[in-house]
Amino acid sequence: MTATGLAKTAVATVAVSNIVFLQPVKVAGTVCCYTDVDQIGRTSLRMKVEVWVLRHGRGVRTKVTEAEV
């Protein structure tokens, strides 16, 4: 959603690197994704993605993974 908004057109993921899995995502968890754009080029962009989960949709968020996309 972040990339599409910046490009104002359809985008495709070419690579995912430095992915780190910290916790599993279980059924009934609410997944929250956050992005931070690191670099914008003429035909590409790079961003950091963090994924957090709310167990059963409530309580304290837990970071489950992060990656460079």
PDB file with one MODEL, atoms N, CA, C and O in Angstrom:
MODEL        1
ATOM      1  N   MET A   1       0.822  -1.191   0.000  1.00  0.00           N
ATOM      2  CA  MET A   1       0.000   0.000   0.000  1.00  0.00           C
ATOM      3  C   MET A   1       0.866   1.255   0.000  1.00  0.00           C
ATOM      4  O   MET A   1       0.555   2.231  -0.684  1.00  0.00           O
ATOM      5  N   THR A   2       1.939   1.228   0.759  1.00  0.00           N
ATOM      6  CA  THR A   2       2.840   2.384   0.778  1.00  0.00           C
ATOM      7  C   THR A   2       3.464   2.601  -0.591  1.00  0.00           C
ATOM      8  O   THR A   2       3.472   3.723  -1.099  1.00  0.00           O
ATOM      9  N   ALA A   3       3.991   1.532  -1.195  1.00  0.00           N
ATOM     10  CA  ALA A   3       4.645   1.645  -2.501  1.00  0.00           C
ATOM     11  C   ALA A   3       3.662   2.083  -3.582  1.00  0.00           C
ATOM     12  O   ALA A   3       3.992   2.936  -4.406  1.00  0.00           O
ATOM     13  N   THR A   4       2.471   1.517  -3.589  1.00  0.00           N
ATOM     14  CA  THR A   4       1.457   1.889  -4.579  1.00  0.00           C
ATOM     15  C   THR A   4       1.073   3.354  -4.431  1.00  0.00           C
ATOM     16  O   THR A   4       0.889   4.055  -5.426  1.00  0.00           O
ATOM     17  N   GLY A   5       0.954   3.806  -3.214  1.00  0.00           N
ATOM     18  CA  GLY A   5       0.626   5.211  -2.980  1.00  0.00           C
ATOM     19  C   GLY A   5       1.706   6.155  -3.478  1.00  0.00           C
ATOM     20  O   GLY A   5       1.399   7.205  -4.042  1.00  0.00           O
ATOM     21  N   LEU A   6       2.966   5.794  -3.275  1.00  0.00           N
ATOM     22  CA  LEU A   6       4.066   6.634  -3.742  1.00  0.00           C
ATOM     23  C   LEU A   6       4.207   6.597  -5.257  1.00  0.00           C
ATOM     24  O   LEU A   6       4.469   7.626  -5.880  1.00  0.00           O
ATOM     25  N   ALA A   7       4.035   5.417  -5.857  1.00  0.00           N
ATOM     26  CA  ALA A   7       4.202   5.261  -7.307  1.00  0.00           C
ATOM     27  C   ALA A   7       2.981   5.721  -8.086  1.00  0.00           C
ATOM     28  O   ALA A   7       3.087   6.062  -9.265  1.00  0.00           O
ATOM     29  N   LYS A   8       1.830   5.734  -7.440  1.00  0.00           N
ATOM     30  CA  LYS A   8       0.556   6.084  -8.085  1.00  0.00           C
ATOM     31  C   LYS A   8       0.236   5.152  -9.252  1.00  0.00           C
ATOM     32  O   LYS A   8      -0.399   5.552 -10.228  1.00  0.00           O
ATOM     33  N   THR A   9       0.688   3.902  -9.133  1.00  0.00           N
ATOM     34  CA  THR A   9       0.422   2.866 -10.123  1.00  0.00           C
ATOM     35  C   THR A   9       0.678   1.509  -9.463  1.00  0.00           C
ATOM     36  O   THR A   9       1.114   1.442  -8.314  1.00  0.00           O
ATOM     37  N   ALA A  10       0.406   0.447 -10.189  1.00  0.00           N
ATOM     38  CA  ALA A  10       0.664  -0.893  -9.659  1.00  0.00           C
ATOM     39  C   ALA A  10       2.166  -1.101  -9.481  1.00  0.00           C
ATOM     40  O   ALA A  10       2.965  -0.585 -10.263  1.00  0.00           O
ATOM     41  N   VAL A  11       2.542  -1.846  -8.469  1.00  0.00           N
ATOM     42  CA  VAL A  11       3.955  -2.136  -8.191  1.00  0.00           C
ATOM     43  C   VAL A  11       4.139  -3.633  -7.977  1.00  0.00           C
ATOM     44  O   VAL A  11       3.173  -4.361  -7.749  1.00  0.00           O
ATOM     45  N   ALA A  12       5.380  -4.081  -8.052  1.00  0.00           N
ATOM     46  CA  ALA A  12       5.706  -5.483  -7.802  1.00  0.00           C
ATOM     47  C   ALA A  12       6.900  -5.550  -6.861  1.00  0.00           C
ATOM     48  O   ALA A  12       7.800  -4.713  -6.927  1.00  0.00           O
ATOM     49  N   THR A  13       6.904  -6.543  -5.991  1.00  0.00           N
ATOM     50  CA  THR A  13       8.046  -6.772  -5.114  1.00  0.00           C
ATOM     51  C   THR A  13       9.091  -7.569  -5.885  1.00  0.00           C
ATOM     52  O   THR A  13       8.803  -8.649  -6.399  1.00  0.00           O
ATOM     53  N   VAL A  14      10.298  -7.034  -5.962  1.00  0.00           N
ATOM     54  CA  VAL A  14      11.382  -7.690  -6.688  1.00  0.00           C
ATOM     55  C   VAL A  14      12.240  -8.514  -5.738  1.00  0.00           C
ATOM     56  O   VAL A  14      12.702  -9.596  -6.101  1.00  0.00           O
ATOM     57  N   ALA A  15      12.459  -8.010  -4.521  1.00  0.00           N
ATOM     58  CA  ALA A  15      13.327  -8.720  -3.584  1.00  0.00           C
ATOM     59  C   ALA A  15      12.928  -8.417  -2.150  1.00  0.00           C
ATOM     60  O   ALA A  15      12.419  -7.340  -1.838  1.00  0.00           O
ATOM     61  N   VAL A  16      13.170  -9.385  -1.297  1.00  0.00           N
ATOM     62  CA  VAL A  16      13.011  -9.232   0.145  1.00  0.00           C
ATOM     63  C   VAL A  16      14.321  -9.706   0.756  1.00  0.00           C
ATOM     64  O   VAL A  16      14.764 -10.824   0.493  1.00  0.00           O
ATOM     65  N   SER A  17      14.941  -8.859   1.570  1.00  0.00           N
ATOM     66  CA  SER A  17      16.221  -9.246   2.168  1.00  0.00           C
ATOM     67  C   SER A  17      16.229  -8.936   3.655  1.00  0.00           C
ATOM     68  O   SER A  17      15.400  -8.186   4.171  1.00  0.00           O
ATOM     69  N   ASN A  18      17.174  -9.528   4.301  1.00  0.00           N
ATOM     70  CA  ASN A  18      17.377  -9.313   5.736  1.00  0.00           C
ATOM     71  C   ASN A  18      16.115  -9.577   6.543  1.00  0.00           C
ATOM     72  O   ASN A  18      15.824  -8.861   7.502  1.00  0.00           O
ATOM     73  N   ILE A  19      15.370 -10.598   6.157  1.00  0.00           N
ATOM     74  CA  ILE A  19      14.146 -10.919   6.889  1.00  0.00           C
ATOM     75  C   ILE A  19      14.519 -11.663   8.170  1.00  0.00           C
ATOM     76  O   ILE A  19      15.333 -12.586   8.159  1.00  0.00           O
ATOM     77  N   VAL A  20      13.917 -11.246   9.252  1.00  0.00           N
ATOM     78  CA  VAL A  20      14.187 -11.829  10.560  1.00  0.00           C
ATOM     79  C   VAL A  20      12.848 -12.228  11.179  1.00  0.00           C
ATOM     80  O   VAL A  20      11.979 -11.382  11.391  1.00  0.00           O
ATOM     81  N   PHE A  21      12.688 -13.512  11.464  1.00  0.00           N
ATOM     82  CA  PHE A  21      11.469 -13.987  12.126  1.00  0.00           C
ATOM     83  C   PHE A  21      11.735 -14.065  13.624  1.00  0.00           C
ATOM     84  O   PHE A  21      12.655 -14.755  14.062  1.00  0.00           O
ATOM     85  N   LEU A  22      10.930 -13.358  14.403  1.00  0.00           N
ATOM     86  CA  LEU A  22      11.128 -13.291  15.840  1.00  0.00           C
ATOM     87  C   LEU A  22      10.123 -14.134  16.618  1.00  0.00           C
ATOM     88  O   LEU A  22      10.461 -14.718  17.647  1.00  0.00           O
ATOM     89  N   GLN A  23       8.895 -14.196  16.129  1.00  0.00           N
ATOM     90  CA  GLN A  23       7.802 -14.909  16.782  1.00  0.00           C
ATOM     91  C   GLN A  23       6.884 -15.480  15.711  1.00  0.00           C
ATOM     92  O   GLN A  23       6.837 -14.951  14.601  1.00  0.00           O
ATOM     93  N   PRO A  24       6.155 -16.545  16.018  1.00  0.00           N
ATOM     94  CA  PRO A  24       5.164 -17.038  15.053  1.00  0.00           C
ATOM     95  C   PRO A  24       3.903 -16.170  15.071  1.00  0.00           C
ATOM     96  O   PRO A  24       3.601 -15.513  16.066  1.00  0.00           O
ATOM     97  N   VAL A  25       3.182 -16.180  13.963  1.00  0.00           N
ATOM     98  CA  VAL A  25       1.858 -15.553  13.903  1.00  0.00           C
ATOM     99  C   VAL A  25       0.850 -16.690  13.985  1.00  0.00           C
ATOM    100  O   VAL A  25       0.840 -17.589  13.144  1.00  0.00           O
ATOM    101  N   LYS A  26       0.016 -16.642  14.991  1.00  0.00           N
ATOM    102  CA  LYS A  26      -0.948 -17.714  15.213  1.00  0.00           C
ATOM    103  C   LYS A  26      -2.329 -17.310  14.700  1.00  0.00           C
ATOM    104  O   LYS A  26      -2.604 -16.130  14.485  1.00  0.00           O
ATOM    105  N   VAL A  27      -3.178 -18.292  14.513  1.00  0.00           N
ATOM    106  CA  VAL A  27      -4.554 -18.054  14.092  1.00  0.00           C
ATOM    107  C   VAL A  27      -5.230 -17.151  15.116  1.00  0.00           C
ATOM    108  O   VAL A  27      -5.004 -17.288  16.319  1.00  0.00           O
ATOM    109  N   ALA A  28      -6.053 -16.238  14.642  1.00  0.00           N
ATOM    110  CA  ALA A  28      -6.829 -15.287  15.447  1.00  0.00           C
ATOM    111  C   ALA A  28      -6.010 -14.071  15.876  1.00  0.00           C
ATOM    112  O   ALA A  28      -6.497 -13.239  16.640  1.00  0.00           O
ATOM    113  N   GLY A  29      -4.775 -13.960  15.394  1.00  0.00           N
ATOM    114  CA  GLY A  29      -3.991 -12.766  15.671  1.00  0.00           C
ATOM    115  C   GLY A  29      -4.318 -11.687  14.658  1.00  0.00           C
ATOM    116  O   GLY A  29      -4.634 -11.986  13.507  1.00  0.00           O
ATOM    117  N   THR A  30      -4.244 -10.436  15.082  1.00  0.00           N
ATOM    118  CA  THR A  30      -4.423  -9.306  14.187  1.00  0.00           C
ATOM    119  C   THR A  30      -3.049  -8.817  13.769  1.00  0.00           C
ATOM    120  O   THR A  30      -2.253  -8.397  14.609  1.00  0.00           O
ATOM    121  N   VAL A  31      -2.767  -8.869  12.468  1.00  0.00           N
ATOM    122  CA  VAL A  31      -1.452  -8.513  11.949  1.00  0.00           C
ATOM    123  C   VAL A  31      -1.441  -7.030  11.578  1.00  0.00           C
ATOM    124  O   VAL A  31      -2.343  -6.551  10.891  1.00  0.00           O
ATOM    125  N   CYS A  32      -0.418  -6.308  12.035  1.00  0.00           N
ATOM    126  CA  CYS A  32      -0.242  -4.892  11.755  1.00  0.00           C
ATOM    127  C   CYS A  32       1.100  -4.704  11.061  1.00  0.00           C
ATOM    128  O   CYS A  32       2.133  -5.106  11.596  1.00  0.00           O
ATOM    129  N   CYS A  33       1.098  -4.096   9.870  1.00  0.00           N
ATOM    130  CA  CYS A  33       2.326  -3.885   9.103  1.00  0.00           C
ATOM    131  C   CYS A  33       2.650  -2.397   9.063  1.00  0.00           C
ATOM    132  O   CYS A  33       1.775  -1.565   8.825  1.00  0.00           O
ATOM    133  N   TYR A  34       3.921  -2.075   9.300  1.00  0.00           N
ATOM    134  CA  TYR A  34       4.381  -0.691   9.306  1.00  0.00           C
ATOM    135  C   TYR A  34       5.571  -0.574   8.366  1.00  0.00           C
ATOM    136  O   TYR A  34       6.432  -1.454   8.337  1.00  0.00           O
ATOM    137  N   THR A  35       5.624   0.512   7.596  1.00  0.00           N
ATOM    138  CA  THR A  35       6.706   0.706   6.639  1.00  0.00           C
ATOM    139  C   THR A  35       7.416   2.014   6.889  1.00  0.00           C
ATOM    140  O   THR A  35       6.841   2.976   7.399  1.00  0.00           O
ATOM    141  N   ASP A  36       8.693   2.025   6.514  1.00  0.00           N
ATOM    142  CA  ASP A  36       9.506   3.239   6.562  1.00  0.00           C
ATOM    143  C   ASP A  36      10.327   3.250   5.283  1.00  0.00           C
ATOM    144  O   ASP A  36      11.170   2.376   5.083  1.00  0.00           O
ATOM    145  N   VAL A  37      10.092   4.225   4.419  1.00  0.00           N
ATOM    146  CA  VAL A  37      10.767   4.293   3.130  1.00  0.00           C
ATOM    147  C   VAL A  37      12.204   4.758   3.342  1.00  0.00           C
ATOM    148  O   VAL A  37      12.443   5.821   3.916  1.00  0.00           O
ATOM    149  N   ASP A  38      13.172   3.942   2.868  1.00  0.00           N
ATOM    150  CA  ASP A  38      14.595   4.260   2.999  1.00  0.00           C
ATOM    151  C   ASP A  38      15.123   5.020   1.790  1.00  0.00           C
ATOM    152  O   ASP A  38      15.921   5.945   1.943  1.00  0.00           O
ATOM    153  N   GLN A  39      14.687   4.640   0.587  1.00  0.00           N
ATOM    154  CA  GLN A  39      15.246   5.220  -0.632  1.00  0.00           C
ATOM    155  C   GLN A  39      14.205   5.208  -1.741  1.00  0.00           C
ATOM    156  O   GLN A  39      13.497   4.219  -1.928  1.00  0.00           O
ATOM    157  N   ILE A  40      14.116   6.306  -2.472  1.00  0.00           N
ATOM    158  CA  ILE A  40      13.230   6.393  -3.629  1.00  0.00           C
ATOM    159  C   ILE A  40      14.088   6.709  -4.844  1.00  0.00           C
ATOM    160  O   ILE A  40      14.788   7.721  -4.879  1.00  0.00           O
ATOM    161  N   GLY A  41      14.023   5.821  -5.850  1.00  0.00           N
ATOM    162  CA  GLY A  41      14.748   6.028  -7.106  1.00  0.00           C
ATOM    163  C   GLY A  41      13.783   6.358  -8.234  1.00  0.00           C
ATOM    164  O   GLY A  41      12.594   6.576  -7.999  1.00  0.00           O
ATOM    165  N   ARG A  42      14.288   6.395  -9.434  1.00  0.00           N
ATOM    166  CA  ARG A  42      13.450   6.721 -10.597  1.00  0.00           C
ATOM    167  C   ARG A  42      12.448   5.604 -10.889  1.00  0.00           C
ATOM    168  O   ARG A  42      11.298   5.879 -11.231  1.00  0.00           O
ATOM    169  N   THR A  43      12.876   4.343 -10.758  1.00  0.00           N
ATOM    170  CA  THR A  43      11.988   3.212 -11.054  1.00  0.00           C
ATOM    171  C   THR A  43      11.902   2.210  -9.903  1.00  0.00           C
ATOM    172  O   THR A  43      11.390   1.106 -10.085  1.00  0.00           O
ATOM    173  N   SER A  44      12.388   2.575  -8.742  1.00  0.00           N
ATOM    174  CA  SER A  44      12.361   1.632  -7.623  1.00  0.00           C
ATOM    175  C   SER A  44      12.328   2.380  -6.300  1.00  0.00           C
ATOM    176  O   SER A  44      12.567   3.585  -6.235  1.00  0.00           O
ATOM    177  N   LEU A  45      12.028   1.642  -5.267  1.00  0.00           N
ATOM    178  CA  LEU A  45      12.125   2.183  -3.911  1.00  0.00           C
ATOM    179  C   LEU A  45      12.481   1.050  -2.964  1.00  0.00           C
ATOM    180  O   LEU A  45      12.247  -0.124  -3.254  1.00  0.00           O
ATOM    181  N   ARG A  46      13.043   1.419  -1.842  1.00  0.00           N
ATOM    182  CA  ARG A  46      13.407   0.432  -0.816  1.00  0.00           C
ATOM    183  C   ARG A  46      12.812   0.893   0.500  1.00  0.00           C
ATOM    184  O   ARG A  46      12.879   2.070   0.854  1.00  0.00           O
ATOM    185  N   MET A  47      12.227  -0.058   1.218  1.00  0.00           N
ATOM    186  CA  MET A  47      11.653   0.296   2.502  1.00  0.00           C
ATOM    187  C   MET A  47      11.854  -0.821   3.525  1.00  0.00           C
ATOM    188  O   MET A  47      12.047  -1.986   3.175  1.00  0.00           O
ATOM    189  N   LYS A  48      11.804  -0.438   4.770  1.00  0.00           N
ATOM    190  CA  LYS A  48      11.854  -1.379   5.873  1.00  0.00           C
ATOM    191  C   LYS A  48      10.408  -1.675   6.264  1.00  0.00           C
ATOM    192  O   LYS A  48       9.586  -0.767   6.380  1.00  0.00           O
ATOM    193  N   VAL A  49      10.115  -2.942   6.464  1.00  0.00           N
ATOM    194  CA  VAL A  49       8.774  -3.363   6.875  1.00  0.00           C
ATOM    195  C   VAL A  49       8.886  -4.062   8.222  1.00  0.00           C
ATOM    196  O   VAL A  49       9.708  -4.962   8.398  1.00  0.00           O
ATOM    197  N   GLU A  50       8.065  -3.648   9.160  1.00  0.00           N
ATOM    198  CA  GLU A  50       7.959  -4.326  10.458  1.00  0.00           C
ATOM    199  C   GLU A  50       6.552  -4.885  10.568  1.00  0.00           C
ATOM    200  O   GLU A  50       5.582  -4.230  10.186  1.00  0.00           O
ATOM    201  N   VAL A  51       6.446  -6.092  11.088  1.00  0.00           N
ATOM    202  CA  VAL A  51       5.150  -6.736  11.271  1.00  0.00           C
ATOM    203  C   VAL A  51       4.975  -7.040  12.749  1.00  0.00           C
ATOM    204  O   VAL A  51       5.824  -7.667  13.382  1.00  0.00           O
ATOM    205  N   TRP A  52       3.863  -6.582  13.276  1.00  0.00           N
ATOM    206  CA  TRP A  52       3.520  -6.772  14.686  1.00  0.00           C
ATOM    207  C   TRP A  52       2.189  -7.511  14.741  1.00  0.00           C
ATOM    208  O   TRP A  52       1.423  -7.477  13.777  1.00  0.00           O
ATOM    209  N   VAL A  53       1.908  -8.170  15.844  1.00  0.00           N
ATOM    210  CA  VAL A  53       0.646  -8.894  15.978  1.00  0.00           C
ATOM    211  C   VAL A  53       0.013  -8.593  17.337  1.00  0.00           C
ATOM    212  O   VAL A  53       0.694  -8.468  18.355  1.00  0.00           O
ATOM    213  N   LEU A  54      -1.298  -8.485  17.312  1.00  0.00           N
ATOM    214  CA  LEU A  54      -2.099  -8.418  18.541  1.00  0.00           C
ATOM    215  C   LEU A  54      -2.697  -9.804  18.733  1.00  0.00           C
ATOM    216  O   LEU A  54      -3.468 -10.265  17.891  1.00  0.00           O
ATOM    217  N   ARG A  55      -2.362 -10.460  19.805  1.00  0.00           N
ATOM    218  CA  ARG A  55      -2.893 -11.796  20.064  1.00  0.00           C
ATOM    219  C   ARG A  55      -4.393 -11.693  20.336  1.00  0.00           C
ATOM    220  O   ARG A  55      -4.812 -10.955  21.228  1.00  0.00           O
ATOM    221  N   HIS A  56      -5.183 -12.409  19.591  1.00  0.00           N
ATOM    222  CA  HIS A  56      -6.653 -12.392  19.688  1.00  0.00           C
ATOM    223  C   HIS A  56      -7.220 -10.988  19.523  1.00  0.00           C
ATOM    224  O   HIS A  56      -8.295 -10.685  20.041  1.00  0.00           O
ATOM    225  N   GLY A  57      -6.495 -10.125  18.795  1.00  0.00           N
ATOM    226  CA  GLY A  57      -6.995  -8.796  18.473  1.00  0.00           C
ATOM    227  C   GLY A  57      -6.941  -7.783  19.588  1.00  0.00           C
ATOM    228  O   GLY A  57      -7.534  -6.711  19.474  1.00  0.00           O
ATOM    229  N   ARG A  58      -6.243  -8.094  20.665  1.00  0.00           N
ATOM    230  CA  ARG A  58      -6.181  -7.142  21.781  1.00  0.00           C
ATOM    231  C   ARG A  58      -4.902  -7.369  22.588  1.00  0.00           C
ATOM    232  O   ARG A  58      -4.155  -8.316  22.344  1.00  0.00           O
ATOM    233  N   GLY A  59      -4.672  -6.495  23.534  1.00  0.00           N
ATOM    234  CA  GLY A  59      -3.500  -6.631  24.389  1.00  0.00           C
ATOM    235  C   GLY A  59      -2.298  -5.902  23.833  1.00  0.00           C
ATOM    236  O   GLY A  59      -2.430  -4.954  23.059  1.00  0.00           O
ATOM    237  N   VAL A  60      -1.143  -6.349  24.230  1.00  0.00           N
ATOM    238  CA  VAL A  60       0.113  -5.731  23.842  1.00  0.00           C
ATOM    239  C   VAL A  60       0.552  -6.252  22.480  1.00  0.00           C
ATOM    240  O   VAL A  60       0.483  -7.453  22.221  1.00  0.00           O
ATOM    241  N   ARG A  61       1.007  -5.342  21.600  1.00  0.00           N
ATOM    242  CA  ARG A  61       1.549  -5.759  20.305  1.00  0.00           C
ATOM    243  C   ARG A  61       2.870  -6.477  20.507  1.00  0.00           C
ATOM    244  O   ARG A  61       3.655  -6.121  21.386  1.00  0.00           O
ATOM    245  N   THR A  62       3.110  -7.502  19.676  1.00  0.00           N
ATOM    246  CA  THR A  62       4.364  -8.238  19.690  1.00  0.00           C
ATOM    247  C   THR A  62       4.973  -8.175  18.307  1.00  0.00           C
ATOM    248  O   THR A  62       4.299  -8.478  17.323  1.00  0.00           O
ATOM    249  N   LYS A  63       6.239  -7.787  18.210  1.00  0.00           N
ATOM    250  CA  LYS A  63       6.919  -7.744  16.913  1.00  0.00           C
ATOM    251  C   LYS A  63       7.221  -9.155  16.484  1.00  0.00           C
ATOM    252  O   LYS A  63       7.823  -9.918  17.240  1.00  0.00           O
ATOM    253  N   VAL A  64       6.803  -9.527  15.252  1.00  0.00           N
ATOM    254  CA  VAL A  64       6.990 -10.897  14.782  1.00  0.00           C
ATOM    255  C   VAL A  64       8.013 -11.031  13.665  1.00  0.00           C
ATOM    256  O   VAL A  64       8.623 -12.090  13.517  1.00  0.00           O
ATOM    257  N   THR A  65       8.215  -9.976  12.872  1.00  0.00           N
ATOM    258  CA  THR A  65       9.233 -10.049  11.819  1.00  0.00           C
ATOM    259  C   THR A  65       9.551  -8.642  11.306  1.00  0.00           C
ATOM    260  O   THR A  65       8.806  -7.690  11.537  1.00  0.00           O
ATOM    261  N   GLU A  66      10.667  -8.546  10.615  1.00  0.00           N
ATOM    262  CA  GLU A  66      11.023  -7.324   9.911  1.00  0.00           C
ATOM    263  C   GLU A  66      11.841  -7.720   8.686  1.00  0.00           C
ATOM    264  O   GLU A  66      12.443  -8.793   8.646  1.00  0.00           O
ATOM    265  N   ALA A  67      11.854  -6.838   7.690  1.00  0.00           N
ATOM    266  CA  ALA A  67      12.582  -7.123   6.452  1.00  0.00           C
ATOM    267  C   ALA A  67      12.816  -5.838   5.679  1.00  0.00           C
ATOM    268  O   ALA A  67      12.186  -4.814   5.943  1.00  0.00           O
ATOM    269  N   GLU A  68      13.736  -5.907   4.716  1.00  0.00           N
ATOM    270  CA  GLU A  68      13.929  -4.853   3.733  1.00  0.00           C
ATOM    271  C   GLU A  68      13.267  -5.328   2.447  1.00  0.00           C
ATOM    272  O   GLU A  68      13.512  -6.442   1.984  1.00  0.00           O
ATOM    273  N   VAL A  69      12.429  -4.476   1.879  1.00  0.00           N
ATOM    274  CA  VAL A  69      11.680  -4.826   0.667  1.00  0.00           C
ATOM    275  C   VAL A  69      11.994  -3.810  -0.400  1.00  0.00           C
ATOM    276  O   VAL A  69      11.475  -3.902  -1.512  1.00  0.00           O
TER     277      VAL A  69
ENDMDL
END
